[in-house]
């Protein structure tokens, strides 16, 4: 067997156990690739070689001693730069956290390393996970490995590109309104946003706490399932993490689909969707029918209000969460004559344009006189969107939509009008507000070779159903439609 | 016009953000667009709807809560290393109390 370029978790496992390659050699290989490709793609903001090689040597010693090694042993992982890594810079792609080294690890990182995974480094993203293209990074945008003239999506564009460019085997991203699923779609890799509460948020630098989630990117749905089995579960350090049992998500993925009812919101295919996206998703739905699924029409009547509700709630929470960045405890400081002036200069000059826009909007909707009209109204509409999902899941086992109504776009093409950028989050923010799991799985490429992603939603805490269908779709050639 | 230049300045002050002159006008226009768009929520009847603040149902038995136990973290040195102006064991800030 020659060494693959796009390593999967089972291939790493087999190669290590048969001593075809050592974990140290594998890390060498990935760092060599990063050195070659990162100057162009700008995927990684920081590397953690000390940590990576120490972990690799532990794995190699265990294998040499004949010990059995855990599920993710030797698997090189990239981590979005909003997830805390002890001793490795974690900047949220912001100047306000330049050089910040967390004094602790996020729970997801601890769990990955306990399972043998190797943390290679931290990936670029939109500043504080606010954006859909990585053009809001203070350290320059990520280029889409599929075509470097195009954005990789965002905000977790670096984590999506790391997998797509073979600069990691799997990666972690975060999703608040689509920030895992949309870059997965743009870069042509499976990308799962788990149920809210499925993965501990401890150590995730908060953007919007009632919406933020951590989830995986991978070359295969099976690999994403393997990562989920490791990072999911109750964490005493996150009171919103769920005590629900964590199954082995990679078991049973090959079972037949047995008349699964796929709900299609018919009005999702009307105005505003790129014709090539519509065509590829319709071809994807047809493939699902050939696999034995049954198509049912469903209604999601409050979808039209989702963007407005989302941008009220997310920015309100952000304005509160980002109050802590004030030049006192971490990151650089811009001096001022008084304490307030120091706060204002530090925040005004070191936050980027989109972050300030969202802080201002969030502060506005929470301010005296506007709270009921905006924030409370947004939360009531959120309840209606959650109800749409509950009712849809009475008629259908899963819901299938495009991940994004638009194709990957060129740099600068959509930056001048923030509202237009927000509107393209339509299919992903609904699931964010409702708390349900959703995966983006590649569903063909356009004539120009740009990937399209199909989104599959399932009921809360039924990640397995979502992964099962996505796996069947992938195995049936969904990526080549 | 939903939002004035003064509104932007007031909110920026509440959020402790210094804005350059050009930024004030840019944000005013963009927020005006966004707030106008958000007005579509007024078309939704929510008179009998409870707000949804959090999708995780609050545990009725307080099982989400743990004992409040003091645990020594011993990371003061490491935390201060990341601060812009440390003075162990404190963070130093510009004077807030007049002599």
Interface residues (C-beta under 8 A of the other chain):
Chain A: X99 X100 X101 X103 X104 X196 X197 X210 X236 X239 X240 X242 X243 X302 X304 X305 X307 X308 X309 X311 X312 X319 X323 X326 X327 X328 X329 X330 X331 X332 X333 X335 X336 X337 X338 X339 X340 X341 X342 X343 X344 X345 X347 X348 X349 X351 X353 X356 X357 X359 X360 X361 X363 X364 X367 X374 X376 X377 X378 X379 X380 X381 X382 X383 X384 X386 X417 X418 X419 X422 X433 X434 X435 X460
Chain B: X3 X7 X8 X11 X12 X13 X14 X15 X16 X17 X18 X19 X20 X23 X27 X30 X31 X33 X34 X35 X37 X38 X40 X41 X42 X43 X44 X46 X49 X50 X51 X52 X53 X54 X55 X56 X63 X64 X65 X66 X75 X78 X79 X81 X82 X83 X84 X85 X91 X93 X94 X95 X96
